[in-house]
Amino acid sequence: VVATPNSAAIGVGDTVRVRAAVRDQFGNDVVGQALVFSAPDAAVTVSPAGLVTAVSQGTGRVIVTAATRADTVPVLVGAAGASPC
C-alpha cells in the first residue's frame, strides 16, 4: 500500500484528501484490492473515500490498509485558519 501525500499540515476545520494504491514488489498496480481508511487519533477523522477533516489541534494519523498491508500518513493540525505555508 502506498498512500499520498507523505504527510499533511492543515488547520482545524480544513480537509485534505489521502489517496492510496496497492502495488506489487515491482511497483505495478494491483487491482481489485479494497482500501480501508482509518484515523485512530482524535485530531482527525477520515471518510471511507480518504477525505481527512481536522477536528482539533495536535497530531493525527491516517492509516490505509489493504488485506495485511498498510501505510500511514501523519497529519499535523494547527489552529483554524492557520496556513502551513
SVG drawing of the C-alpha trace seen along z (x, -y; Angstrom):
<svg xmlns="http://www.w3.org/2000/svg" viewBox="-17 -32 27 42">
<polyline fill="none" stroke="black" stroke-width="0.4" points="0.0,0.0 1.3,-3.4 -0.5,-6.5 -0.1,-10.1 0.7,-12.7 3.6,-11.5 2.4,-13.9 -0.1,-16.8 -0.4,-20.0 -3.8,-21.6 -5.9,-23.9 -8.9,-22.9 -11.9,-22.6 -9.8,-22.1 -9.7,-19.0 -7.1,-17.1 -7.6,-14.0 -5.4,-11.0 -5.1,-8.7 -3.7,-5.2 -2.8,-2.4 -1.8,1.2 1.4,2.1 3.4,5.3 7.1,5.7 7.9,4.4 5.8,1.2 3.0,2.4 -0.6,1.5 -2.6,4.4 -6.3,4.1 -9.3,5.5 -7.9,4.8 -10.2,3.0 -8.7,0.0 -9.8,-0.8 -9.1,-4.3 -8.9,-4.8 -7.9,-7.6 -7.1,-6.3 -6.2,-9.7 -8.8,-12.3 -7.2,-15.2 -8.6,-14.0 -11.4,-12.0 -11.4,-10.3 -14.2,-9.2 -14.3,-5.8 -13.0,-7.7 -10.0,-9.2 -11.2,-12.7 -9.5,-13.8 -11.0,-16.5 -9.1,-18.3 -11.2,-18.4 -8.7,-19.6 -5.2,-20.9 -2.5,-18.3 -1.2,-15.3 -3.1,-12.6 -2.6,-9.7 -4.5,-8.3 -3.9,-4.6 -4.7,-3.0 -5.0,0.8 -5.4,3.4 -5.5,7.0 -2.5,7.4 -0.5,4.3 -0.8,0.7 0.7,-2.8 0.4,-5.7 0.1,-9.5 1.0,-11.7 -1.2,-14.8 -0.3,-18.0 -3.3,-20.0 -2.8,-23.7 -5.3,-26.5 -8.3,-27.2 -7.3,-29.4 -3.6,-28.7 -1.7,-28.3 1.2,-25.7 2.9,-28.0"/>
</svg>
